[in-house]
C-alpha cells in the first residue's frame, strides 16, 4: 500500500518555494524602489513586475527539481540542500536577466533589485524549508504521515536500522521483523517477530505495510524473489540495505557492465574531475587567503620575537595525509621553548605533572589550561591564528583547504577505519572542526570526517569554508 506522505510533502515544498521566491523578489523591489529614493534605470510598475515573476519563476522551480530539491535525498541533508538552493537560485536569477536582455524587456527597475532578489530568495526559501522540516517532524511525533515498515534480516545492520526507525521523527514505525534465528536484541523489540516471510503474508496482505527493508539476502533465491514479487504486486516500497557495513561506507554507483547490472563502491565521492577542481580551488583560494592574512602573519611574528626572542617563530610537526603519506605541517609555535621537540608525555614528565598525560589523551589530546602553552599562544590558538602557516601546505599540495583533520600516527591508529580517512588529502579545516571541535568526542569527530570523505562535493567545501569563518570569529570549539 503506497504512502503518499512524501508526495504531499514535495507538493508543499513546491508551493512554498514558489511563494517564498516571489516574496523574496518582491521584497527586493520594495527595498530598492519604494524605500530607496535614488533614480531608477527603468520604470517598471509593481503589477508588471509581479506578472513577469509568476511567468518566469516556474523555470526557477524546474532548476530546483533538476538539482534534486524535491527528492528525499535532496532535502534531508541540510548541507546539500543549502548548496543546491544557492546554485539553483543563481541559475534562476541568471535566467531572469537573460530573458530580459534577449527580449529587450525591462523586468528589474534597478541593478540592486537583482542582487537583493538573489539574497532574499535564498534566505526566504531556506527559512521556509526549515519550518516545513520541523512541522513534518511534529506531525511524525503525533503519528501523522507515518510509514509502516517491515524489516527482513537479523544482523548488526538490522539493529542499527531498528534504532533509527524507532525515533519518532524518522517518519517510520516498525510493525514487524522477519528473522529465522532471532538475535538477543530482537527480544526487546516491541514489534511482532516472524520466523519466515511466508507467515507474514496472510497477516499483512499488502494493507498494513508501506515499506519493506531487507538487510540480508537468503541463500535460497526463491525466498528473495518471493519478497520482491510481493512488494511489487502490492505496490510496497522495497529497499535493500547490504548487511556488509563496509559496502555503504563509500560512494555507490550503479551501472551496466556488458548488460550485467553492476554496483561500484568508491571510498570517496572525490574522484575524476572533482580532484582537479579541488586542487585548482586550493591553489587559488590558498594564495588569496595567504595574501589576505599577511598583515596578521607580520603582527604575530613581531610579537613572537618580542615575547620569546631566542625561540623559533614556526615549527613543523609530522602528520599522515593521503594514502598514508607523511607530511610536515607548519604552524606558529605555541609551546614554551623548553618543551620544544618533546612529545606531550615527555613534556609533562619534565614538569613533574605525569597525571596530565592521561587527562590529555582522554580529552582528545587537549587540556583547557595546558601548562606548555604561553599566554600569547593561548590567544592565537583561541582564534586559530596558529593554523595560518598551513596555507603554505595547502599551496604545496600537502593538504587541502577542506578535508579530514590531519592526524599523527598515534591518533590515527586509534581509529579502525583510518584507511578510509586517508583516501583523500587532510584539510586545514573540515566538518569536524565546524561541528564543535572540542565539544564532541574523538569518535564523533572521526565519523564526521568519514562522512565528509564519502559525501564530498564542491558546494560542501564552500559551505564548510564559510562556516569556518563563523566558528573562528566566535572561537566556538577552538583550543
N, C-alpha and C positions, 0 to 999 in steps of 0.2 A: 504494500500500500504506500503510495507516494506521499511524502510530507511536503506541502507547498510553502512551508515557512521561509525557506531560503529564497524562493521566487518572490514572495511578498516583500521580504526584506530588500531584495535587489531592486524591486519596483519602487519602494520607498526611497532608496538611495538615489535612484534616477530622478524622481520628482524633486527630492530635496536638493540634489546637485543643481538642477535646473533653476530652482528658485534662489538658491544661495549665490550662484554665478550671476544671475540677473541683479540680485540685491547688491553684490559687490561692485558690479559695473555701474549700477545706479548711484551708489554712494560716491563713486569716483566722479560722476557727473555733477552731483550736488556739491561736493567739496571744491571742485575747480570752477564750476560755472556760477553757482549760487552764493558760495561763501568767499570766493576769491574774485576781487573786482578788477583784476588785470585784464587787458584786452585778449580776446579770443582769436584763434586763427580761422575759425569758421563758425557761422551761426547755425547751430543745429538745435531745433526745438526738442523739448523733452519727449513729446509724443512720438516724434520721428525716431529719436534715439532708441526708445523702448521698442518700437516696431522693428528696427534693424536687429536689436538684440534677440528678440524672440524668433526671428527668422534665421539668425546665424548661430545662436547658441547650440542648436541640435548637432552641428558639426563638432563643437567642443565636446559634447557628450559622446559622440561616436569615437573620438580620440580616447576619451576615458575608457570606453568599452574595449577598444583595441589594446590598450595598456593593461587590461585585466582588472580594472577597478570595480567591476560588477561581478567578479568571481570571488568565491570564498577565500581563495589563496591570495587575492589581491587586496582585500580589506581586513583580513585577520592580523596581518603583520603590519604594525604601525610604521616601522621604518620604511618598508617597501611602499606602503600607501603614501607616505609623505613625499617620497621621491617621485612617484607616479603622478600625484596631484600637481606637483611643481612642473614636471616636464609636460604633462597634458595641458596645463594652463598656459604654459609658454607657447606651445603649438597652437592652442586655441586663440590666443591674442594675436599671434602672427597671422593666422587665417583672417581675422577681422581686419587687420591692417592691409593685408594683400587684397582682400575683397574691395576695400575702399579705394586702393590705388588702381587696380586693374579696371574698375568700372567708373573711376573718377567721381566717386560719390563721397561726400563728407559724412563720415559716421561719428568721428570724435571731434568735439569743438576745440580741443587743445591737446598738445602732446602729453601734458601731465595726466590727462584722463586715462591714457593708455597705461602709464606706469602705476597710477593709483588703482586702476581697474585690475591689473595683473596681481598686485599685492592684496587688495581687498577680496578678490575672488578666491585666492588661495586660502586666506585666513577664514573666510566665511564657510568654505567647503569643509575645511578641517574641523572647525568648531561644530558644524552640523553633524559630521560623521562621528565625532567623539560622543556627542549627545545621543545619536542613534545607537551607537555601540553600547553605551551604558543603559539605555532604555531596553535594548534587546536582552542584556544580562538580567535586568529587573524582571522582564517577562519570563525568562527561563527560571528564575528563582521561584516565581509563583506558579510555575507549571504550564505556562502558555507557550506553544510552539515547540514542544519537546519532541525530539526524535527518539523513538523506542529502538533500542539496539539489541541484537543477538550476537554473542561472541562465540566463535568456534575455535578452540585451541586451549592449550594449557602449558604455558612456558613463561619465562620472565617477561616477555613482551606482553603477554596476556595480562599479567599482574599490573604492569605499568599502564596499560590501556584502561583497565578497570578503575585504577586510581584516578586517572584523568577524567574519565566519563562520569565518575561519581561526584565530581564537582558540580554544584548546582548551576554554575554559569557556563558549563560546557555545551548545553543545549541537547544533551543526550541523557537517556535513562536506560540502564542495562536491565532488560526484562528476562534474560536467560543466558546460560553459558553451557556450551556443549563440550564435555570433556570425558574421555574414556578412562582416565586414570586419576583425575581429581586430586590435585596437589593440596597441601595443607592450607594455603592461603585462600582457596576456594571455599573452605568450610565456614569461613567467617563472612562470606558474601551473602547479602540479604536477598539476592535474586534466586530464581529457580535454576537448578543444575540438572542437566540431562546427560545420559551416558552416550547417546548417539543421536545423529541428526534425524533419523527416521522417526524416533519417538517424539520429536518436536513438531513435525509436520502436521499431525492431526490437531495439535493444540493451538498452533498459531494460524494455520490455514491462510497465511498471507494477509491477515487483517490487523494484527497487533504489532507487527514489526515494520519499521521503516528502513532500517539499515542492518546488513549482516557484515560483521567484521570477522575475517578468518586470519588467524595468526600462525597457523601451521598447516601444511598440506599432508593429506593422508598418503600412505604408500599405495593404497588402492585408489587408482584414478577414477573408478566408478563413483566412489563417495564424493570426490571433489566435483565431478560432473553433476552429480545429483544436487549439490548445494548451489552451484552456479545456475543450473537449469531452473531450480525452484525460484531463485531470486529473479531471474529474467521473466519467468512465466507470471509471477505475481507482482512485477514492477517494483521490486525491492532493491534499494541501492546496495551494491556489493562492493566491499573494499577488502583487499588482501594486504596484510602487513607482514612482511617477512619476519619469521621468528629469529633469524640471524641478525642481531642488533647491528653488526658492522655494516650490513647492507644498506641501511638508511642513515649512516653517518657520512654519506658522501653526496655528491651531486648526481642524481639519477637521470639518465637519458634513455628513451625508448626509440628503437629504430628497426628497420628491416635489414637483415643480413642474408643476401641471396634468398629472399622471400621468406626467411625464417625470422619470427619476432625475436628481437634482441634487446636485452637490458644492459646498459653500460653504467658502471658506477665509478665516478671520478672522485678523488679525495677532496677536490675543491671545485668551485664554480669558476675559479680564476685560471682559465686555460685559453689558448689561442690568442686572438686579438686582445682579449682582456689584459694579458700580461704586457703587451706593447703599450696599450692605453695607460695602464697603471704606471709603467716606467716613465713614459713621457710626462705624465702628470707629476710624478715625484721630482723630476728634474726641474720642470717649470716652476711649480709651487715651492720646491725646496730652495731654489735660488731667490725667488720672490721673498719668502719668509726670512731667508738669511740676510738679505739686504735690508728688509724692514726692521729686523731685530738688531742690526749692527750697533745702534746707539746704546742698547741695553748691554750688549757684549762689552762695549768700551767702559761703561759705568761699573760693571761687575769686575772687570779686570783691574781697574784702578783701585776699587775698594778692597779687592782681594790682596793686592800688592801692599796696600797701606796696613791692613789688619794682620797679614802674615807675610812680611817682606821676603823671608827666606824659603817660602813654600811654593810649590808648583801651582800654577793657576788652573791647569787642566789635569785630568787623569783619565786613563783608559782602563777598561775592565773587560775581560773576555766573556762573550756571550755566544749562544748557539742560535744560528739562524737557519735559512733554507737548507733542507736535506742534511741537517747536522753540521753545516759549515760553521766553523768558528770564526767570529769577527771581533774586533776590538771596538767597543762602544765608547765614544767620547762624552765626557761630562765636565762641568765646572767642579773643581774639588770642593767637597763639603765636609770632609773628615779632617780632624785635627792632625797637624803634621806628624806627631809622634806615633799616630796609628796608621799612617800611610803604608800601603803594601801588606797590611795584616788582614787576615780573614776576621769576620766578626768574633769567632770563637777565640782567636789569638788575642785580639784587642781586649776583650772582656777579661781574659785571664791576666793580661798585663796590668790592668787596673784593679785586679783582685775582686772582680764582680762576676764570677762564673755563673751565679744564679740567673744572670740576664740572658745567658745563652739559650736556655730553654724557653724563656719568655719571648725572645726574639724570633726563634724558629716557629714556635706555636702560634705566634701572631702574624704569620705570613711574612717573615723576615722584616719586621718593623717594630720599633719602640717609639712611643709617643715622645719621651724625653731621653732620646739616645745620647749618652754621655760622650760619644765620639764626635758629635756634631757641634760646630761653633755656633754662636748666636746669629752671626750674619748668615751662616749657611742655612739656619732654620728658616730665615726669611725667604731666601731664594728657592728653597725646597717647597715652601708653602705655596708659592706661585709657579712651581715647576720651571723656574728660570734655569736651574742647573741642567735641565734636559736640552737646552738650546744647541750646544755643540753637536748633538746628534744629527742636526741638519746637514753637517758635513758627511756623516754616514749615509744619509738619505741620498745626497747628490752622488756619492761614490758608488752607491748601489748595494752597500752592505745590508741596509734595512730599507723599509718603505715608510712613507708618512703615516700610513694606517696599516695595522696588522696585529697579530698576536704579540703579547708582551715578550720582549727579548729576555730569555732566562739563562741563568748559568746552569751548568750540568747538575749541580746538587738539586736545584729546584725542579729541573726538567725530569729527573729520574724519579721524582715523587708522583709523576702523572703517567698512568698506564697507556694513554693514547698520545704519547709525545710525537710519534711519527706522523700523525695527522696534523698536529700543530706545525710541524716542520715542513709541510707540503708547500707553504708559501713563505715569503720573507716576513721577518718580525717587523714590528712597527714602532714609530716614535709615539704614537697614540693608538688607541684601539677601543673596542666596545667595552672591554672590562674596565678601562680607566674612566670612561664617562658614565659608568653604571654604578659607581660607588667603590672606588679603588680600594679603600681601606675599610669600608663598611661591610664588605662581603668576604666570604671565606676564600681560601686558595682554590678549593674545588669549584666554587661558583665562578671565580674569575677564569679558570681554565675552560669551563664549559661555555662561557660567553666567547672566549677566544675561538673555541671549536665551532661555535655557531657562526661566527664571522667567516671562518675558513670555508665552511660549507655553503654559505649563502652570500658570498661576495657579489657586489655589483658596484658600478661606478657611482651611482646615486648614494649607495650605502656609505661609501668612502666620504662623499661630500657632507652627508648628514653627520657622520662621526666627527669630521673636522670642525664643522660649525658648532657642534655641542662641546667640543674640546675647549673652545674659547670661553664658553659659558662656565664650564667646570673650573678652568684655570682662573678666570676672573673672580669667582666666588670661592676659590680653592676648596671645592667640595671633594672630599676623598683624597686630597693631596697629603703628602708626607708631612 
